[in-house]
């Protein structure tokens, strides 16, 4: 009876939300902007989304610190820094590992029964953490110094996800306030929540280490984009503009120290910087602010870049080596890097990332991982909107067309870099660019909505809102897939319980 009661509650909530997305619903017909109380609704949606995305992170003992295995590298590296060195100070180093001509060959390691620490970088007889170092200085080290104990990695992921969601909501809201003034509060909430969940859902089940670096990267990048957008399109006072440009550059530079592939998304700020420069030129005071402007843009990238290159050189004798090539994992990364990416592998990789599909599973939760557009159909909206001249003209009029083009280019660059550096294509890698694709689709849907009015606008908003709700449900089903030591893999009873709640007639 308890399971049936939960089923009724769950279905009642889903049907209530979908009912509020009907064409005649109040939220679908009420504009987002120029309504103070709408900010309260946005805040509530943000808080609920953030809590739902962060609270479940502590369920699996493989990620909550009870069974850390190799996932406590951030904690160990923090201790290493306090001891004054950059390597992780393991005492149980197998001498046979140092004697191997190629210690990165997993077959040779298995043949000689070598004991080693999984998924670390190994170089000059020392273990190193190849995951981005920035989270250590932003969260782990300050926490260790102040509290006297190490912060569990999944808590850092919670912080980064929470901060990312705030940044994404704020950016989307400012985008609407400036350019998409006809968007309804209902459509905005559904898209903002859905795109937030799509961007971070994979980190909810497997939050420690891997997703710590990734969520730190997307968090830094969304705030970089937000500050640049504010400086160019929203803030009017020149000193605040320069401050926001400096902050945008600072957060953008920090991305490279979290996850270098996400750092490629920094190219999206070029059209924003160009637009800022164009506006300055129209005002006739380019020369006055030229040096300060260039300093605000370049200085953070230069300082962070020099520090990261020095960090890499001290560890791996190369300013561009973050440790990716020296991983001790299930693939010989040295051989993979030496082989170089072929056109065949590149094309297959892009197909796999974006459009591959797989038959549905015969077991609950039935969904399977496939290409981006197969898993999240709403992310194809930009393809339909981009083919309409009216929408393209409207985007050009607002000087956002190059921003959209570079957004798409950055997504492709990150995908290509993933294929180049990673021998295997894991679902979590797509979190590197999901948020960029979500921003692109939000823009396209928003401009699509701008050209509609009356009944057509309400119907469009209703359809897209319902699709966004269904995407949230899809993400929840993906979360339930047992994989990577997530809660449903470690506790199969959770999956059974969810099946009873979602499919009570199967009991």
N, C-alpha and C positions, 0 to 999 in steps of 0.2 A: 504493500500500500504506500510505503514511503517513496518508492521509486515512481509510482504512478502520480503521486502528488507533485514530485519534482518535475515530471514530464509536463503536467498541466501548467505549472508555473513557467517553465521554459517556453513552451509553445504559446502561452498567453502573452509573454513579453515579446516574442518574435512577431506574432500577429498584430500586436498593438503598435509596434514600431512600423511595420509595413502599412498598417491602416493609416498612420500619420503621414505616409508618403503618397497617399492617393491625390489625384489632381485637384480636388476641392478642399484638401486639408489646409488648415490655417498656416502651418509652417511652410508649406509649399508655395503659398501665395503672399507671404510677407517678406519684404526685402531685408537683407542682412544689414546694410549700412543705414546710417541715420536713425538708428533705434538703439538707445542706450541700454535697454533691458536685454537686447540681443547679445551684448557682451557678457552678460551674466550666464546666458544659455551656453555660449561658447566656452566660458570658463568651466561650467559644470561638465560639459562634454569632454573637455580636455582632462579634467581631474579623474573622471570615471575611466576614460581610455588609459590614462597613465597608470592608474591603480590596477586595472585588469591586465595590463601588459607587464607590470613589475612584480606584483605580489606572488604570482605562481612560480617565480624564478627559483625559489628556495625549496622546491619539492624534492627533486632528485638528489640523493646523497652523493652522486658522482659530481655534482656541481655546487652543492651547498657547503662543501668543506668537510663533510664526514668521511668521504672516500676521495680525497683530492687527486691521487695518482699524479699525472703530469700536469694537472690543471692549476697547480698552485705556483706556477712560475713567477707570477707578478709578486707574490708574497716573498718568495725566495730571493728574487732579484732585489727587492727592497732591502732585505737584510744584507745582501752583497754590497750594495751601495754604502750602507752604514759602516761596513767593514773596509771600504775604500777600494774595491775592485769591481770590474764589470762582468766577471764570469760567475756562474752559479757554483757555489763551493760544495760540490758533492764529495763525500769521502769514499764512496764505494765505486770508484772508477776501475773498470775491468782493464788490466794492462794489455790484453789481447786486442782491444779496440785501437790502441795506439800503434800496434805492430802491423795492422792491416794496411796494405798499399792503398786500398780504396775503402775506407770505413763506411762510406755512404751506400755501399752495395748491400741491400737487405738479404740477398741470397747468401753472400759470403758470411754475413753476421750470423745467419741461421745455421749454416754448415758448421761453423766453429763454436756454436752455442755461446755467443758473446752476450754478456749482460750489459745492457745500455739503457739510458733514459730516453724514453720515447718522445719524439717530436721536439727535440732540442736541436740547437745548432752545435756542431762539434768542430772545433778548430784549434790547432796547436795544443792538443791535449787538455782542452778545457771545454766545459759545457757553457753555452750561452743561450739566452732567450732571444729568439729572432722576432718576437712580436713587438709591436711599437712601444717605445719607451715613454712617450709623453704621458700616458695614464699614470705612470709611476710618480712623476713629478707633480701632476695635477691633484692626485687623490691619495695614492698608496703611501708615499713618503710623508706627506704632511700628517696623515692619519696616524702613521706609525710613531712619528715624533711626538704628536700631541697626546695620543691615547696610550702609547706604550705597548701596543699590540698590533698585529697585522690585520689589515682589512681583507675580508674574504672577497675574492674576485667577483663573485656574482653580485655583491653589494655595489661594487663600482659600476658594473653593467646596469644595475637599476638606476644609479645616478645619471649615467650617460643617456639611457633611454628616456628618462623623465625630462632631462634637459633638451634632448632632441625633439621630443613631442611638443614641448613648449615653443621651441624655435620654428618647427614646421607649422603649427597652428598660427603663430604670430605672422610668419611670412605669408601664408595663404590669406589670412585676414587682411593684411596690408595690401596684398595684390588686389583683393576685391574692393577695398576701400578706395584704391586709386584708379583702377581700370574696370572692374567687373561689378558695377554698381547695381545691376539688375538681378544679381543672383539672390535667390531666396535663402532665408535662414535654414530651412529644411534641407535644401540641396547642399548648402555649405557644410552643415553639420555631418550629413551622411558621407560626403566626399572626404572631409577632413579626418573623420574617424576611420573610414575605410582605408584611406591612403596611409594613415599613421600605422594601422595594424599591418598592412601589406609590407611596410618598410621595416618593421621590427619583429614580426611574429616569430621568425626563426630563433631569435635570441631568447625568447621566453622559456623554451624547453631546455636549451643548452647554453646557459648564460655565462659560464666561466671561461676565461682565457681567450678562446677564439673570438667569441662575440664581445668580449671586453674591448679588444682592439678595434673590432668593426664598429661597435656602437660609439666608441670614442671618436672614430673617424667621421662617421656620418653626423654626429653631434657637432663637431668642430666645423664641418662643411656647411651644414644648414645655417649655423649662426654667421658664418662668413658671407654666405649669399644674402642673408637677412640684412646685415649691416651695410653691405654694398648697395642693396636695393633701397634701403632707407636713405642713404647718403645721396643717391642719384634722383630718386623720385618723390621722397617724402619730406625730408629735413630741408629747411630753407636757410637757416643760419650757417654761414660759411665755416665758422669754427667747429660747429657740431658735425658738419659734413666731413671735414678733414678728420675729426675724431673717429667717426663711423668708418671712414675709409681705412684708417689705421687699424681699427678693431677687426674689420673685414679681412685685411691682409694678415693680421696676427693669427686669427682663427684658421684662415686658409693655410698658412704656413705650418701650423700645428698638426694639420691633417697628415702631412707626410711622416710625422713622428708617431702617428697612430696606426695607419695602414697606407702605405705608399700608393696602392692602386686607387684608393679613393681620392688621393691627392691629385690625380689626373683631372678630377672634377673642377679644379681651380680654373680651368680655362673658361668656365661659364662667366667669370667676372670680367673678362675682356670686353664683351659688348657693353657691360654696365659702366666700366671705366671709360670706354669710348664715348658713351652717352653723356657722362659727367663732363668729359673734356669738351664735347660739342656745346653743351650748355654754357660752360665757362667762356668759350670762344665767342658765343653770341652776346655775352655780357661785356666783352671787350677787355677783360682783366686777366687774360691767360698768363701774361708775363709776371704779374704780381704773385700769383699762387703756384707758378710752375715748380719752383724748387721745393716748396713745402708739400705740394701735392705728390711729387715724385718720391720725396722722402717718406711720406706716409704710406705709399704703396710698396716701395722697395725695401725699406729698412727691416720690417718684420720678416719678410722672406729671406733676406740676406743673413740676418742674425741666426734665425732658426735653422736655415740651410747650412751655415758654417758649423753650428753646434752638432747637427745631425751627421754631417760628413766627418767631423772629428771623432764622434762616437763610433761611427762605422770603421774608420781607419784604425783606431786603437784596438778594436776587436778583430777585424778581418783583413787589415792591411789594404783596404780599398774604401774610398769615400762613398762609392755607390752600392756597396754590398751590405744589405741589412741582415744577412744570415740565411736568406732563402735558399741559396745554393748549397748550404752545408747542413741541411736537415737530416736527422736520423729518423726516417719514416719508412713507409712501405715501398718507396720508389727511390731509385738512384738519381737524386736531383742533380748531381754533377753531370752524369751522362745525359740527362734530359736537357739541361741547359746547353751542353755542348752540341747536341743534335740540331738545335735551332728549330723554330717553327716552320713547317712546310705549309704551302698554300692549301694542300689537301687537309691537313690537320686544322688549319685556321677556319676553313669553310665548314668542316664537320663540327668544329667547336661552336661556331656561331649558330648553326642549325640546332645543335643540342641545347644551347643556352636559351634560344628564343622561340623556336617553333617545333621542337620535338614533342611527340605525344606518345602515351602508353595506354594500353587498355586498362579500364577501371579494375580494381581488385575485387575479388569475390568475397573478401572479408572486411568487416567494419574496421576503419571508417570509409572504406571503398575507394577513396581518392588515392592517386599516386603522383609522385613528382614528375613533372615534364618541363617543357619549355615555359618561359615567362608568360607568353601569350596564351598558352594552353592552360596554365595554372590560374592566371588572373586575366580573364577576357576583357575586363574593364580597361585594362592598360592598352588596348588597341584603339581607344577612342581617338587618339591623336591622328591615326591613319585616316579615319573618316572625316574628321574636322579639317585636317590639312588639305583635303582635296576640294574644299569649297572656297571659291574666290572671295566671297564676302567676308569670311572669317579671316583669311590671310590678309586682306586689305585692312581690316580693323586692327589686326596685330601690328601691321606695318605702320599704321597711323599713330599708334601708341609707342612706336620705336622699341618694340619688344620682339620683333621677328628674328633678329640675330641672336638674341638671348635664347629663343626657342631652338634655333638651328644648332647653336653651340651646345645646348643641353643634350640634344640628340647625339651630337658628335662625341660628347664626353661619355655618354652611355656606351657607345660603340668602342671607344678607346679603352674603357675599363674592361669591357668584355674581351677585347683582343689581348690586353695585358694579362688577364686571368688565364687565357689559353696559352699565352707565351710562357708564363712562369709556373703555372700549376699543372702537374701531370694529370690530375683528376679534376673533374668538374662537380663539385659538391653544391648542394642547394644553398648552403649558407653563403657561398661566394656572391650570390646574386643580391644579397643585402647591400653590397658595395654600391649598387646603382638603382635599386628599387625606388629609393626616395626621389632620385632625379627623374625617373620615368613617371612617377606619381605627380611631380610638379608639372612636367610637360603636359600630362593628360588633364590635370586640373585647369591649366591655362586654356587648353583647347576646348574643354567642356564649358568653361566660363565664357569664352568668346562665342561659342556656339549658342549659348543661352542668351547672350546679349542681342543677337540679331532676331530673336523671337519675341513675341508679345501675346498677351491675352491667353486664350485657351491653349494655343500651341506651346507657349512657354511653360504653362502649368503641366501639360502632358509630358513635355520633355523633362522637366525637373522631376516629375514623379517617376518616370521610367529609369532615369539615371540614379535617383535616390534608392529605388528598390534594388537595382543592380549593385549599388554600393553596399547595401545591407547584406545581400547574398554573398558578396566578396568577404565580408567579415565572417560569415558562417563558413565559407570555404577555408579561410585562414585557420579557423578553429579546428576544422577537420584535418588540415595539414599538420597542425600542432599535435593531434592525437596519433599520427603515424608513429609507431615505435621505431626510433632511430637514434643513434649517437648517445645512448645512455640517458635519453630524456625520460620524463616521469612515466609515460605509458610503456616504455621498454623496461624500465627498472621495476615498476609496479604494474604488472599486467592487470591487476584487479581494478585499477583506475579505468583502463580501457573497457573492461566488462561493465563497470558501473555506468560509464558514459553511454554505452550501447543500450543499457536498460532504460536510461533516461530519455535518450533521443529516439529509440525504437522500442517503446514499451510493448507493442504488439508482437515483438519477436521473442518475448520472454516465455 
